[in-house]
Amino acid sequence: IAVGNTLYEPPFSERAVLRQTEKRKIARAAADLVHEGETILLDAGTTCHEIALRLKEFDRLTVVTNSLATAQTLAENEGIQTILIGGVVQSSRRATLGALATQFLEPIQCDKAFVAFSGVDITTGFSVIDFDAAQVKRQMMKQARQVFAVVDSSKIGQTSFANVASLSEVTQLITDASLTAEDKFALEEAGLRIHVTE
């Protein structure tokens, strides 16, 4: 399958080394928004895992995640209550997804959600490669007071197979400095708040 295909996503291990500098800057900006004692929803994916590596230094947090890698990382800190979302494990993503994961989230309310996407487009909004992931991300967004999209600039202007949310459903997009001035202007004109990392 071609890399540009709306259904293509490399495995976690390959994505972890792509645009690593940008992902770390996004993670730093995201972690700066978190306060001790908060409840955080942390999506699966390599950018969100970089956030987890920063949250690991906190003294007191509750983190709900569907990422196996993130749960393992945060479990090393006894001050962080880590809740792993149940569901079907997708090995290429190292994450739990599907209807069970969605149901698991229903009784949970969190302060902030950090959610990753495969595409961000001014017309189609936020999208991912499949409906299992879309379903879980949509539910995460419903269960949080504030929703932060963490997306590197290579995904801006891209559309993937399954729509998750409109631009208006996200509190803020956090992305890297390679975002073009044209894309930034268009997204802000559409009402999306954007934080560009340094």
Backbone bond lengths (Angstrom), bond angles and torsions (degrees), N, CA, C in turn:
res aa  C-N    CA-C-N  psi(-1)  N-CA   C-N-CA  omega(-1)  CA-C   N-CA-C  phi
1 I - - - 1.468 - - 1.522 108.61 -
2 A 1.273 116.21 136.98 1.463 120.72 -179.50 1.518 110.80 -67.95
3 V 1.339 115.93 148.49 1.458 121.34 -177.63 1.523 111.55 -61.78
4 G 1.327 117.70 -32.09 1.455 120.96 -178.97 1.516 114.46 -77.63
5 N 1.321 117.85 -4.48 1.448 123.48 -177.24 1.530 111.12 -63.95
6 T 1.338 117.56 142.08 1.466 121.39 -178.96 1.518 112.89 -69.27
7 L 1.327 117.77 -9.83 1.464 121.55 -179.42 1.527 112.86 -106.61
8 Y 1.315 117.50 2.50 1.475 119.90 -174.53 1.527 112.60 -96.54
9 E 1.325 114.61 134.11 1.459 120.67 171.31 1.525 107.34 -147.83
10 P 1.338 118.87 124.67 1.464 120.42 178.40 1.523 110.38 -64.01
11 P 1.341 117.77 157.93 1.465 120.19 176.59 1.529 111.76 -61.74
12 F 1.333 116.24 161.27 1.469 123.38 -178.38 1.518 111.47 -51.48
13 S 1.334 117.14 -45.61 1.472 121.11 -176.09 1.527 112.05 -62.20
14 E 1.324 117.33 -34.45 1.474 120.74 177.78 1.527 110.90 -76.52
15 R 1.342 116.48 -41.82 1.463 120.44 -179.10 1.522 111.88 -65.92
16 A 1.344 116.23 -29.58 1.472 120.57 -176.46 1.526 112.54 -60.28
17 V 1.330 117.58 -27.13 1.469 120.34 -177.32 1.537 112.56 -101.57
18 L 1.326 117.14 -3.54 1.462 120.61 177.80 1.525 110.44 -83.56
19 R 1.320 116.91 132.28 1.474 122.97 175.12 1.529 111.66 49.65
20 Q 1.320 114.91 41.69 1.463 121.60 -174.85 1.534 113.15 -61.64
21 T 1.321 116.89 -41.45 1.465 120.51 179.20 1.518 110.65 -60.27
22 E 1.327 117.01 -45.55 1.464 121.63 -179.80 1.524 110.69 -63.35
23 K 1.334 115.87 -43.11 1.468 119.94 -179.15 1.525 111.20 -63.83
24 R 1.309 117.04 -37.08 1.470 119.84 179.38 1.524 111.30 -68.29
25 K 1.316 117.07 -36.81 1.468 120.19 177.32 1.527 110.70 -67.56
26 I 1.323 116.26 -40.53 1.466 120.96 176.60 1.529 109.31 -62.43
27 A 1.327 116.42 -43.10 1.468 121.38 -179.64 1.523 111.26 -62.23
28 R 1.324 116.81 -40.40 1.470 120.92 179.11 1.534 110.01 -62.35
29 A 1.332 116.22 -45.34 1.470 120.28 179.60 1.524 111.09 -64.71
30 A 1.314 116.95 -38.64 1.466 121.16 179.14 1.528 110.72 -66.48
31 A 1.316 116.73 -46.56 1.471 121.02 -178.49 1.529 111.23 -63.47
32 D 1.327 117.34 -29.53 1.472 121.40 177.70 1.530 112.21 -65.21
33 L 1.326 116.92 -18.85 1.465 121.49 179.52 1.530 112.40 -86.79
34 V 1.320 116.65 -9.42 1.467 121.79 -176.36 1.523 110.05 -92.73
35 H 1.339 116.29 139.73 1.465 122.26 179.05 1.520 109.91 -118.83
36 E 1.320 115.30 149.61 1.463 120.77 177.78 1.536 110.46 -51.98
37 G 1.315 115.89 138.25 1.457 121.59 176.18 1.514 115.23 87.75
38 E 1.335 117.49 -4.98 1.468 119.86 -178.57 1.534 111.72 -77.77
39 T 1.336 114.15 163.08 1.461 121.36 171.48 1.527 107.40 -106.41
40 I 1.320 115.42 128.18 1.463 122.16 -171.34 1.532 110.01 -124.55
41 L 1.318 116.01 134.25 1.462 121.53 169.28 1.518 107.30 -98.61
42 L 1.318 115.66 124.98 1.463 120.11 -176.93 1.526 109.18 -124.17
43 D 1.303 115.02 113.90 1.457 123.73 -178.23 1.535 110.82 -65.97
44 A 1.322 115.31 165.06 1.462 120.25 172.56 1.523 108.97 -76.48
45 G 1.318 116.88 167.71 1.457 121.22 178.52 1.513 111.21 119.70
46 T 1.301 115.16 162.58 1.464 120.39 -172.87 1.526 113.17 -73.88
47 T 1.319 118.22 -34.77 1.467 120.00 176.94 1.529 109.74 -67.55
48 C 1.316 116.67 -43.07 1.469 120.14 178.05 1.527 111.33 -65.68
49 H 1.323 117.02 -32.14 1.465 118.90 176.80 1.534 110.39 -67.03
50 E 1.319 116.93 -35.76 1.467 120.16 174.98 1.529 110.39 -63.00
51 I 1.328 117.31 -35.99 1.463 120.35 175.37 1.528 109.48 -62.94
52 A 1.323 116.62 -43.82 1.471 121.37 179.62 1.522 111.47 -57.75
53 L 1.309 116.86 -39.28 1.465 120.50 179.08 1.528 111.32 -61.53
54 R 1.328 117.24 -30.92 1.467 121.62 176.84 1.527 111.19 -81.05
55 L 1.319 117.09 -38.90 1.465 120.57 179.63 1.527 111.76 -66.80
56 K 1.297 116.04 -22.49 1.471 121.39 179.90 1.528 111.96 -57.58
57 E 1.328 117.12 -22.84 1.471 121.65 -178.82 1.531 113.20 -84.89
58 F 1.324 118.05 -4.94 1.463 121.11 179.81 1.530 110.39 -73.81
59 D 1.343 115.18 158.40 1.465 120.30 179.50 1.522 112.83 -90.30
60 R 1.345 116.35 -33.03 1.467 119.08 -174.10 1.523 110.09 -150.49
61 L 1.317 115.47 110.15 1.462 122.58 177.54 1.521 108.94 -148.36
62 T 1.331 115.65 158.96 1.465 121.15 164.08 1.522 106.13 -117.97
63 V 1.325 116.07 124.33 1.466 121.07 -178.88 1.520 109.22 -121.86
64 V 1.323 115.45 124.92 1.465 122.74 176.33 1.527 106.59 -106.21
65 T 1.321 117.02 125.49 1.463 119.76 -175.80 1.523 111.89 -145.30
66 N 1.322 115.27 154.34 1.465 120.44 172.65 1.526 111.25 -106.16
67 S 1.329 115.77 10.77 1.466 121.13 -179.67 1.523 110.80 -96.64
68 L 1.314 116.42 122.55 1.467 120.74 178.05 1.523 110.20 -64.39
69 A 1.330 116.89 -41.56 1.467 121.27 -178.57 1.532 110.76 -64.79
70 T 1.319 116.67 -42.12 1.467 121.26 179.83 1.524 111.18 -66.59
71 A 1.332 116.85 -43.63 1.468 120.61 179.36 1.526 110.52 -60.03
72 Q 1.315 116.55 -42.13 1.465 120.89 179.84 1.528 111.03 -65.85
73 T 1.321 116.90 -41.49 1.466 121.73 179.36 1.525 111.18 -63.06
74 L 1.323 116.95 -48.51 1.463 121.15 -175.40 1.526 112.67 -73.51
75 A 1.318 116.73 -25.90 1.469 120.83 179.90 1.529 111.76 -64.38
76 E 1.313 117.12 -16.53 1.464 121.19 178.71 1.532 111.80 -72.88
77 N 1.350 117.45 -15.46 1.457 121.87 179.02 1.532 108.58 -107.14
78 E 1.330 116.94 113.08 1.469 120.99 -177.20 1.522 113.01 -67.32
79 G 1.317 117.80 -18.23 1.452 121.44 178.53 1.520 113.40 -79.10
80 I 1.322 116.17 -10.33 1.464 120.66 179.29 1.520 109.26 -105.94
81 Q 1.327 115.05 118.23 1.464 119.34 173.92 1.526 106.91 -80.78
82 T 1.314 116.20 116.10 1.462 120.86 -176.71 1.523 109.38 -107.53
83 I 1.321 115.47 124.67 1.463 121.23 179.27 1.521 107.78 -114.36
84 L 1.326 116.18 116.95 1.463 121.65 179.91 1.524 109.14 -92.75
85 I 1.307 115.64 122.38 1.464 122.27 -179.31 1.525 109.16 -68.40
86 G 1.327 116.33 130.15 1.473 120.70 177.17 1.518 111.13 -76.45
87 G 1.314 116.34 157.97 1.462 120.83 179.11 1.511 110.52 155.58
88 V 1.309 115.81 -171.83 1.462 121.78 179.20 1.519 108.69 -79.44
89 V 1.330 117.37 127.33 1.462 121.20 -179.29 1.521 110.15 -80.81
90 Q 1.331 115.89 123.06 1.468 121.41 172.01 1.513 107.03 -96.74
91 S 1.320 116.83 110.10 1.467 121.10 -171.39 1.520 112.96 -64.00
92 S 1.336 118.70 -36.40 1.468 120.06 -178.00 1.523 111.59 -68.04
93 R 1.337 117.01 -23.64 1.460 121.33 179.40 1.529 112.41 -101.43
94 R 1.334 116.48 -13.73 1.470 121.69 -173.67 1.523 110.26 54.76
95 A 1.348 114.91 47.48 1.463 120.51 -174.34 1.521 110.88 -146.19
96 T 1.353 115.20 156.71 1.458 121.10 172.55 1.524 108.58 -96.67
97 L 1.329 115.38 135.09 1.463 121.02 -176.44 1.519 110.30 -140.42
98 G 1.321 116.70 -179.14 1.451 121.86 173.80 1.517 114.55 92.76
99 A 1.332 114.59 -172.62 1.463 122.21 -174.21 1.526 112.61 -62.19
100 L 1.334 117.61 -38.30 1.465 120.02 179.77 1.521 111.20 -63.49
101 A 1.311 116.49 -41.91 1.470 120.73 178.90 1.531 110.40 -64.47
102 T 1.311 116.27 -39.80 1.463 121.02 178.89 1.528 110.86 -62.96
103 Q 1.322 116.22 -45.60 1.478 120.89 179.05 1.524 111.16 -63.30
104 F 1.319 116.46 -38.44 1.467 121.50 179.47 1.526 111.08 -56.56
105 L 1.330 115.86 -36.66 1.466 121.50 -175.23 1.527 113.98 -76.13
106 E 1.320 117.99 -21.73 1.469 121.55 -170.02 1.529 115.10 -54.57
107 P 1.345 120.64 -41.61 1.470 118.60 -178.35 1.531 114.82 -85.35
108 I 1.316 117.83 3.64 1.467 121.77 -173.13 1.532 110.85 -98.47
109 Q 1.335 116.08 136.96 1.472 121.43 173.46 1.523 108.24 -123.37
110 C 1.320 117.00 129.76 1.465 121.37 -177.38 1.529 111.48 -126.46
111 D 1.324 114.75 159.52 1.464 119.93 178.44 1.523 111.90 -71.48
112 K 1.337 115.86 -47.07 1.462 119.90 -174.96 1.524 109.81 -140.43
113 A 1.317 115.87 145.24 1.467 121.95 172.22 1.523 108.64 -120.82
114 F 1.319 115.23 135.47 1.460 121.75 173.59 1.527 106.62 -113.07
115 V 1.334 114.93 115.94 1.461 120.75 -170.55 1.525 109.72 -125.55
116 A 1.333 115.58 135.83 1.469 121.93 -179.63 1.530 109.90 -101.33
117 F 1.327 115.41 152.01 1.464 120.84 -179.45 1.528 110.31 -138.12
118 S 1.342 115.65 157.41 1.469 121.44 177.10 1.516 111.59 -86.80
119 G 1.329 115.71 -24.36 1.456 119.44 -179.04 1.512 112.39 -148.83
120 V 1.334 115.54 146.90 1.461 122.64 173.70 1.525 106.58 -133.98
121 D 1.320 115.30 119.73 1.467 119.95 -176.52 1.519 109.91 -134.88
122 I 1.302 116.66 142.96 1.459 121.36 -176.29 1.530 112.25 -61.11
123 T 1.330 117.36 -30.01 1.466 121.48 -178.79 1.527 112.50 -93.01
124 T 1.332 116.31 -48.53 1.471 119.95 -174.49 1.518 113.55 -89.54
125 G 1.321 118.32 -11.98 1.458 121.24 179.73 1.514 112.73 79.15
126 F 1.326 116.00 -138.94 1.465 122.34 -176.58 1.525 109.80 -97.56
127 S 1.338 115.76 133.85 1.465 119.33 -177.04 1.526 111.81 -142.32
128 V 1.342 114.47 162.54 1.469 122.86 178.85 1.524 109.13 -138.90
129 I 1.331 116.44 177.95 1.470 118.39 -171.29 1.523 115.40 -82.36
130 D 1.343 119.04 -17.37 1.465 118.52 -179.02 1.521 112.12 -149.81
131 F 1.329 115.23 163.83 1.460 121.16 -174.31 1.521 113.02 -72.76
132 D 1.329 118.73 -29.50 1.468 120.64 177.42 1.527 110.45 -60.63
133 A 1.329 116.18 -46.57 1.465 120.74 178.34 1.526 110.83 -67.95
134 A 1.331 116.76 -41.49 1.463 121.24 -179.32 1.522 111.19 -59.65
135 Q 1.323 115.95 -41.88 1.463 121.94 -178.64 1.534 110.99 -62.11
136 V 1.316 116.94 -45.41 1.468 121.30 -178.42 1.532 110.41 -68.63
137 K 1.318 117.19 -44.14 1.468 120.69 -179.78 1.529 110.67 -62.55
138 R 1.324 116.28 -41.53 1.464 120.92 178.83 1.536 110.28 -60.21
139 Q 1.329 115.90 -42.35 1.461 119.76 -179.98 1.528 111.39 -68.95
140 M 1.329 117.30 -39.42 1.463 120.96 175.79 1.526 110.42 -55.66
141 M 1.321 115.42 -44.78 1.453 120.62 -178.44 1.530 111.71 -63.34
142 K 1.323 116.59 -35.92 1.466 120.99 179.37 1.524 112.20 -68.18
143 Q 1.330 116.72 -28.30 1.460 120.82 -172.07 1.530 113.04 -92.96
144 A 1.326 118.46 5.09 1.464 121.23 -176.80 1.521 111.57 -120.44
145 R 1.336 115.49 145.20 1.470 120.66 177.00 1.526 111.22 -68.82
146 Q 1.331 115.74 -38.43 1.464 120.93 178.33 1.529 108.78 -129.28
147 V 1.325 115.74 141.01 1.466 121.17 -178.10 1.525 109.32 -122.43
148 F 1.328 115.80 123.99 1.460 121.74 178.77 1.527 109.11 -114.64
149 A 1.321 115.31 121.37 1.463 120.53 175.34 1.525 107.71 -85.94
150 V 1.325 116.82 125.03 1.469 121.60 179.94 1.530 107.69 -112.18
151 V 1.325 114.79 105.91 1.461 121.16 -168.80 1.521 109.55 -142.06
152 D 1.324 117.53 125.83 1.465 117.57 176.21 1.527 109.79 -74.75
153 S 1.317 115.84 157.14 1.467 121.48 -169.12 1.527 114.55 -63.69
154 S 1.339 117.79 -18.34 1.467 119.68 178.98 1.533 111.71 -66.75
155 K 1.327 117.38 -16.89 1.472 121.52 -177.79 1.529 112.60 -96.47
156 I 1.326 115.87 -6.12 1.470 119.81 178.15 1.530 108.93 -74.60
157 G 1.327 115.74 132.22 1.464 120.38 -176.97 1.512 112.70 87.04
158 Q 1.339 116.92 0.72 1.462 122.04 179.68 1.531 109.62 -100.81
159 T 1.328 115.20 152.20 1.461 121.47 175.45 1.510 108.83 -128.41
160 S 1.320 116.29 130.61 1.466 121.15 175.28 1.521 109.89 -104.57
161 F 1.309 116.25 -179.99 1.465 123.28 -169.35 1.530 114.28 -63.92
162 A 1.339 116.81 -44.23 1.468 119.91 -171.48 1.527 111.52 -111.56
163 N 1.320 115.97 120.29 1.468 120.47 177.00 1.523 110.42 -71.56
164 V 1.338 115.72 140.88 1.468 121.44 178.95 1.521 110.72 -111.30
165 A 1.318 116.80 -49.75 1.468 120.11 -173.04 1.521 110.42 -158.60
166 S 1.327 114.21 158.68 1.461 119.50 173.40 1.527 109.02 -81.48
167 L 1.303 117.06 167.26 1.466 121.39 179.20 1.530 111.38 -60.09
168 S 1.312 117.22 -33.28 1.467 121.42 -175.59 1.528 113.44 -71.49
169 E 1.338 117.47 -12.69 1.464 120.71 -177.44 1.528 113.29 -86.79
170 V 1.324 116.09 -0.13 1.466 121.01 -178.48 1.526 109.41 -112.23
171 T 1.329 116.24 136.05 1.466 121.41 178.81 1.523 110.98 -66.65
172 Q 1.352 115.37 -44.17 1.465 120.41 -177.48 1.522 109.67 -160.88
173 L 1.320 115.56 144.65 1.460 122.47 171.43 1.521 108.26 -97.95
174 I 1.328 116.24 129.84 1.466 120.93 174.58 1.523 106.96 -110.27
175 T 1.334 115.85 120.82 1.459 120.18 -178.64 1.529 109.74 -142.41
176 D 1.321 116.55 179.39 1.461 120.67 -174.31 1.530 111.95 -97.25
177 A 1.322 114.69 172.21 1.468 122.17 -171.95 1.520 114.48 -71.78
178 S 1.320 118.06 -4.51 1.466 120.06 175.99 1.525 112.34 -81.43
179 L 1.334 117.10 -2.23 1.461 120.82 174.37 1.526 108.43 -58.79
180 T 1.325 116.74 129.11 1.463 119.39 -178.76 1.525 110.28 -72.78
181 A 1.325 115.71 151.77 1.464 121.15 178.16 1.527 110.70 -60.42
182 E 1.336 115.76 -35.19 1.469 120.70 179.75 1.526 111.21 -65.20
183 D 1.348 116.23 -46.55 1.468 120.04 179.38 1.527 111.34 -65.49
184 K 1.323 116.22 -40.63 1.462 120.65 179.66 1.527 110.28 -61.16
185 F 1.321 116.04 -46.92 1.456 120.84 -179.86 1.531 110.95 -60.56
186 A 1.334 116.83 -46.23 1.466 121.27 -177.59 1.526 111.56 -63.11
187 L 1.329 116.63 -43.30 1.464 120.34 -179.28 1.533 111.31 -68.38
188 E 1.322 116.18 -40.07 1.471 119.33 178.27 1.529 111.39 -67.97
189 E 1.326 116.86 -36.66 1.463 120.92 176.15 1.523 110.98 -63.08
190 A 1.359 115.58 -29.54 1.469 120.93 178.11 1.525 111.77 -81.50
191 G 1.342 116.72 -1.26 1.464 120.65 174.87 1.514 116.04 101.08
192 L 1.325 117.68 5.56 1.461 120.64 -178.49 1.530 110.90 -87.76
193 R 1.318 117.04 127.07 1.472 120.99 173.93 1.519 107.82 -79.31
194 I 1.338 116.45 136.01 1.461 121.07 -175.78 1.516 110.67 -128.72
195 H 1.324 115.41 133.76 1.462 121.05 170.31 1.527 107.29 -111.75
196 V 1.317 116.66 117.78 1.468 121.56 178.67 1.517 107.96 -100.18
197 T 1.328 116.75 126.09 1.455 121.13 -178.63 1.515 110.85 -72.00
198 E 1.338 115.31 159.44 1.470 119.95 -180.00 1.517 110.23 -92.05
